[in-house]
Amino acid sequence: MMCGLETHVQLPSKTKVFCGCENPVNLKDEAAPNSLTCPTCLGMPGSKPRMNETVVRLALRVALALDCKVAEDMFFSRKTYFYPDMSKNFQVTQFEVPLAVEGSIDIDTGDRKKKIRIRRIHIEEDPAKLVHEANNTLVDYNRSGIPLIEIVTEPDFTSPKEARTYLFKLARILEYLGIYDPGSMASIKTDANLSIMGGERAEVKNITGTKEIERALSYEYMRQKNMYKRGSKIVQETRRWLPETGITKLMRTKETEADYGYIFEPDLTEITINEAERNEAKKQIPELPDEKKARFVKQYKISPKAAEGITSEPLLADLFENVAKKVKTDIAASWIAGPLLKTLNYSNLTYKTSGLREKWIIDILLDFQTGKYSDLTAERILRKMVDDKRDHLSIAKKYGFSVIDNELDLGRILDGIIESNDKAVNDYRNGDEKVLNYLVGQIMRETKGAVDAKTAREKLIKIMKSL
């Protein structure tokens, strides 16, 4: 398998790329169709584009973060094609002289580490949105003119897993840069060019998200592989990814670049990016995920795996550093990278969208650290905090979660558990240590979480060894 990706990222400038209309990606709710338009983004005859300076600065920040070579002078071109989502019948983009070239992103799939080469990054305008109905298709031009950067890789991917890992890391970098907010109206969409056995490639369009890229490429790889086995000819074509059915569908025979009839855009001037502007853009680049992860491992002496989870979101990384000022570092790291992140992922939330407050996290972990709650009870409270958006004391009172009872007659309870689980005790004494988890679970159920699981485990082992 040989595969390259073309990832389109909508930029969060206040206005569109070539006109003064409000950029829809910054809205909380979708605007009424065709309400954010003007003669320029509608493609009216005689309308003239003007360049949005903020778009260039945002795109420049991305290019430098991905170690690209930035052009000193760049131009825009007209890409001619005749589809209903492009009213003027051409798209303003960059072809001959893009913003940047020759960058890279390092990925780690767990099986191997690899450098993915970035061929080019260019700026362009988004076309309109097509709304398909039963018997007709409607066009919403609100999206027309939203600023995009397209990040094009070399064909370095040899598995769907590598593509998913790359996109996940790219999205994290863009989030750290303030370019992409997963909770906003902005989107990241990817087209994939895939071929096998050195044959013709198929372009798969309309892939949104990191999970979908793996599904789409896995299907397309198997489709081409089965065609190859049957002796069928694989031709260059464009296919659409249909996530509902999990298949790719033929759209059209693929055009070549020559078919687009590129010419320089005569209504936009050459743009020069000097050394001072590059240096200013570099100052805007924060500590990126890999750098932050390495610092956390070194500074806080936490595991690379914990640091990976903690740095998966900028605000989560900030939370960790603030919590670690009040709570023991190992507790802060293990709980934020463990139960908290697991609960957020299960609920399809980020820390930013969870509604949790930093003080709530500090308070529950301080009470856990001082032995007020067992680890099981603390984790249950944390889950309810995410569900109810309330502090841990309110949650404990509402659901009746117990604090650790130091006066509890744990010895009597352990004797009862051992007496009623003869087979499990014998299995443990014969070398089967897995039954310990079962017996500890029985203790936690009997005490309703009012005992520390680690303490119960240690005392249980001590008693069973003395039998």
Sequence and secondary structure as in RCSB ss.txt:
>XXXX:A:sequence
MMCGLETHVQLPSKTKVFCGCENPVNLKDEAAPNSLTCPTCLGMPGSKPRMNETVVRLALRVALALDCKVAEDMF
FSRKTYFYPDMSKNFQVTQFEVPLAVEGSIDIDTGDRKKKIRIRRIHIEEDPAKLVHEANNTLVDYNRSGIPLIE
IVTEPDFTSPKEARTYLFKLARILEYLGIYDPGSMASIKTDANLSIMGGERAEVKNITGTKEIERALSYEYMRQK
NMYKRGSKIVQETRRWLPETGITKLMRTKETEADYGYIFEPDLTEITINEAERNEAKKQIPELPDEKKARFVKQY
KISPKAAEGITSEPLLADLFENVAKKVKTDIAASWIAGPLLKTLNYSNLTYKTSGLREKWIIDILLDFQTGKYSD
LTAERILRKMVDDKRDHLSIAKKYGFSVIDNELDLGRILDGIIESNDKAVNDYRNGDEKVLNYLVGQIMRETKGA
VDAKTAREKLIKIMKSL
>XXXX:A:secstr
 EEEEEEEEE   SB SSSSSB GGG SS   TT S  TTTTT TT      HHHHHHHHHHHHHTT EE SEE 
 EEEE   TT TTSEEEE SSS SEEEEEEEEE SS EEEEEEEEEEEEE   EEEE SS EEEETTSTT EEEE
EEE S B SHHHHHHHHHHHHHHHHHTTS  TTSS  EEEEEEEESTT   EEEEEEESHHHHHHHHHHHHHHHH
HHHHHT     EEEEEETTTTEEEEEEE   GGGG  EE TTS  EE  HHHHHHHHHT    HHHHHHHHHHHH
   HHHHHHHTTSHHHHHHHHHHTTTS HHHHHHHIIIIIHHHHHHTT  HHHH   HHHHHHHHHHHHTTSS H
HHHHHHHHHHHHHT  HHHHHHHHT     TTS HHHHHHHHHHT HHHHHHHHTT TTHHHHHHHHHHHHHTT 
S HHHHHHHHHHHHHH 
